[in-house]
Amino acid sequence: MRSSILDSNSAAWAYSKALMAICAIVIICLEVSADFLLKHDSPTYARISQQYSAALKVRPSAPGEPASVLIVGNSLLLHGVKVDDLRELTSSKMHIYPIFLEATGYYDWLYGLRRLFREGAKPDVVILGVGVSYFLTNSVREDYTPMVFFDARDAWAAASDMHLDRTARSNLLLAHSSIFWDTRSAIRTQVLNHVVPHLQDLFSLINPHPSVPDDKQFDAIAIPRLRRLRALCEANGVRLILLVPPTLSAKSAVDEMADAARTTGVDVSVPIDPTTLSAKYYEPDGMHLNGEGASLFTAALARDLPGRVATANTVASRLRPRTSDIYSAAEKGPRR
């Protein structure tokens, strides 16, 4: 009797080991395949990884040199700013380093900037432009952001800030740790795009855009977030400029955002009045500027930003400890 039980347990253990080995092989195959697809078939990943690497090399400008400016944002800037034109128009005033990732908002860039600073990025000025509705959302982009912009502690902190439940928290941590888990929705979208042409255009029309809360809720959300971003930047010797890109029928939201920024002492750039841009300057979704609208917005940015950046750079230089001060403190030794 005992022999049969032992044989049964041995067989069960052998089957369990075989099952675990099969699962491990499947996981490895998924990770390797996802890594290959990501690096060879994802223009989004290629763009943001290149931009992220360039941003890590940003250093403060020397006296008399153009200011180093890190511009971060979502698709409103990706489609709305012609970076090459902006660089050409402002080359004597600014050196521009963009990172644009679609569908990102406040939490993506709060922790994205935190990691950039921690890994060595030292611009003179950070310009953040995600639009009003995305600034107020309580979420992060599910793919690319956890893997590229977060480390493990950032993913955990972001999940705590957003009060995610256990399932959502686990998904965020897995997305940071696993290439397959992070890119599963992107892979699914790529497959569907090959099967159903113009599917992405259809999604852009039917997907609801984040709503803007009423006045009291607006200030209750926006003001603490702006203060937190300002504190993060100033702690790293960087000045923050909030850029509010135009969207169709967004005049009141833009005005509220500008008021909230001024309340917190954050410089705000509204380079173009949304009411001056009719529907003909937008894509059919009413959110993103088309080519003609992007030209107008870029030209307005080129007129508006250099003065703000020069002022912000002057203030930022005061926030950084001077080399002589560091040496003086070292010579004096620790206080007793």
N, C-alpha and C positions, 0 to 999 in steps of 0.2 A: 504493500500500500504506500509506504513512505517512498519507495523507489519511483512509483508512478507519479507521485506528487512532485518529486524532485525533477523528474523528466519534464513534467508539464511546466514547472517554473523556469527551467532552463530554456525550453522552447519559447515561452513568452518573452524571456529576456533577450533571446536571440532575435525574435521578431521586432522587439522594441528598438534594439540597436540598429537593425536594418532600416527601420522606419526613420530613425533619427539621422542615419547616414544619407538616406534619400532626401530628406528635408534639407539637410545641410547642402547637398549638391544642388538642389533646386534653388535655394537662396543664393548660393554662389553664382549660379548661371544667370539668375535674374539681375544680380548686382553687376556682373561683368557686361551683360547685354545692355543694361541701362546706362552704364558708364560709356560704352561704345557709342550708343545712340546719342547721348548727351553731347559728347565731344565731336561727333561727326555729322550730326543731323539736327542741331539746335542752334539756329542763328541768334536766339535770345541769349542762350548761355554764352555763346562766343562773344557777343557784344558786351554783356555785363561783366564777364570775367576779365576781358581786356580793359574795360573802363575801371574796374575795381583795382586791378594791378597798377594801372597808371596813377590812380588816386593815392595809393599807398606811398608813392614816391614824391608826393607834393610836399614842398618845404616853404617856409615863410620867405617872402621876397626881401632882398637887400634894399637898403635906402636908394631911392631913385629908380628902382626897377618896377615893372608892372606887378600889381598884386596877384597872388595866386588865389584863384577862386574855384571852389568845389561847388558845382551845381548838381543837386540831386532832386529826383522827382519821378513822376509816373508817366503814363502815356500822354497826358496833357502837354508835357514838355517834349516828349519824344516826337510827337506829331506837330507840336506848335512852335518849336525852336529849331531854326536852321543853324546848327552849331557852327558849321564852316563860315557861314555869312557873319554870324555874331563874332566869331574870332577875328575875322578880317576887319570888321568895323570897330573893334575895341582893342586891337592888338597892342596899341601903345599904352593902354591903361590896365589891361587884365590879361592873365594867362588862365584860360578856362579849362577845367577838368570836369566833364559831365559823367554822371551815372544815372541812367534813366531805365527804370523797370516798371512795366505796365502793372496796373492794379495795386500799387503800393500806397500806403498811407502813413499815418503818424507813427504807429508802433514799428513798422518796417524800418523807418528811418531813424527813430530814436535809438534803437538797438544797433542798426546798421552804422550810424555815425559813432556810437560808442565803441564798436569794434574797430572801425577805421582809425579812430584816435588811438586806441590801445595798441594797434599794430603799426603805428608810426606815421600816419597821415597828419600833416601839419599845415593846412592851408591858412591863409590870412583870413579868409571869409568863407562861410558856408551859406549858400542860397538854397532854400528848400521851397519847392513848388509842386504841390500835389493836388491843388484844388480844394475847395472848402469842404465838400461832402466827404471826400476821402480822408481829410485831416480829422474829421469828427468820428469816423467809423471805429468800432471796437474789434478790430480784426487785423490779421496780417495775411499777406499772400501765401497760399498753401504750398506753392512750388517755387523753387529758386531762393526765395528769401531765407528760409530756415537753413539751407545748405550753404549759401554764399555769404549772407550777411550776419548770421548768428553763429556763436559757438554754443557749447552745451549750457553754460550758465546763462547766456542771453536767452536761449530758448526757454529755459525754466523760468527766468525772471519775467519774460514777456507773457508766458502762460499765466503766471500769478497776477500780473498787472491786469490782464483781460478777464480774470476770474473764470478761466476755462474749466469745464468739468474734466473728469479723469480721462474720458475717451479723447476729447479734443487735446488735452495736455499730452497724452501718449502719442497722438498723431503728430503733434508738433515736434516732440523729441525724436520720434522715429524719422521724421522728414529731415531733421538735422543729421542724423546718424546714417541713414540709408539713402543711397542715390536712387534706387528703385522706388522707395516709398515717397521720396521728394518729387520725383518726376513722373509718377504714375498717371496723374491727370494730364500732364503735357504729352506723354506718349499716347494716351487715349485720344487726345485732341488731334495729334498728328495723324493717327490711323483714320479717324473719322474724316479729316480733311482730304485724305487721299480717296476715301470712299464716296464722300458727298462734297463736290466742289462748292466753294463759296460758303461753306458752313460757318466759318468765323464771322463773315459779314452778317449772316442771319442771327448769330448769337448776340452781336453788338446791337442789333435792333430790338431783340426781345428781352434781353437781360435788363432788369430794373437797375437804375443808378441809385446810389445811396441817397437817402433823403436828408434834408437839413432840418434840425429841430427848431423849436420856437426860441424866442429871445433869451428867456431865463436858462433853459437847458443849454442853449448855444454857449453862453458865457461860462456856465458851470463846467462845460467840457473843454472849451477852447482855451480859456485863460490859464488853468493849471498846466495844460500841455505846453503852451507857449513858454511859460515860466520854466518848466522842466528842460525844454530844449535850449533855452537861453542859458540856463545854469550849466548844462552839459558843455556847451560851446565855450562859455567864458572860463570854465574850469580848465579848458585845454588851450587857452589863449587865443580863441577864435571868436570872431563876431558873427552873429546870425542875422540874415536878412530873409524875411518871409516874402516869397513871390506868389502872387495870386493870379494865376492864368485865367483868361476869360472863358466862360461857357455861355451857351445861349440861355437867355432869361435868368441870369444869375446876379443881377445888379444888387438886390437887397442882401444876398448872402455875402457878396464881395465887400459891401460896406460894413457889415457886421464883423467880418473877419479882420478888416483893416482897423476897426475900432478896438477889437480885442487885442490886436498886436500892439497898438499904441498904449493901451492900458498896462501892458506888461513891459513896456520899454523896448520892444522888438521893432526894428526898422522894417517897414513893409513897403513892397514895391507893387503898385498896381499900374503897370506901364500903359495900359490901354483900357478905356472905359468899355465894358461889355455892351453897353447900349449903342455904341458906334459900329458894332459888328452885326450885320443882319445874317439871316440864315444862309445866305449865299457864300459866306466865308467859313462855313462848317461842313463837316461830313454829315451824312444823313442821320447819324445818331444824335446830333445836336450838342455833342460834348467836345469833339476833337476838331481842331481847325484843319481846313484843307490847305492846299499849297498856297493859294492866294492869301488866306487868313494868316498862315504861318509867316509869310513874308512881312505882312503888316506888324504882327506881334514881335518878330525878331528885330525889325527896325525900331520899334518903340522901346524894346529892351536895350538896344544899343545906345539909345538916347538917355534912358533912365538910370541904368546900372552904374556906369563909371563914377558918377558923383557919389552915389551911395557907397560904393565899394571903397572909394578913396577915404571917405569919412570913417567907415567901419574899420578900415585898415589902420588908420591913425589911432583909433580907440583900442583896437586889438593889440597894437604894439605896446601899449601901456600895460596891458594885462600880462604880457610875457615877462618873466624875470630876466634882467640884463645879465650878461656874462660876468660883468664886473661885480654885480651884486652877489652872484653865486660864489665867486672867488672870495669876496670879502667875508661872506658868511662862513665859508670853509676855514678861512684864516683865523677867524675869531673862535672857532670851535663851538661845541654844543653849550647851550646855556645850562647853568647849574642852579 
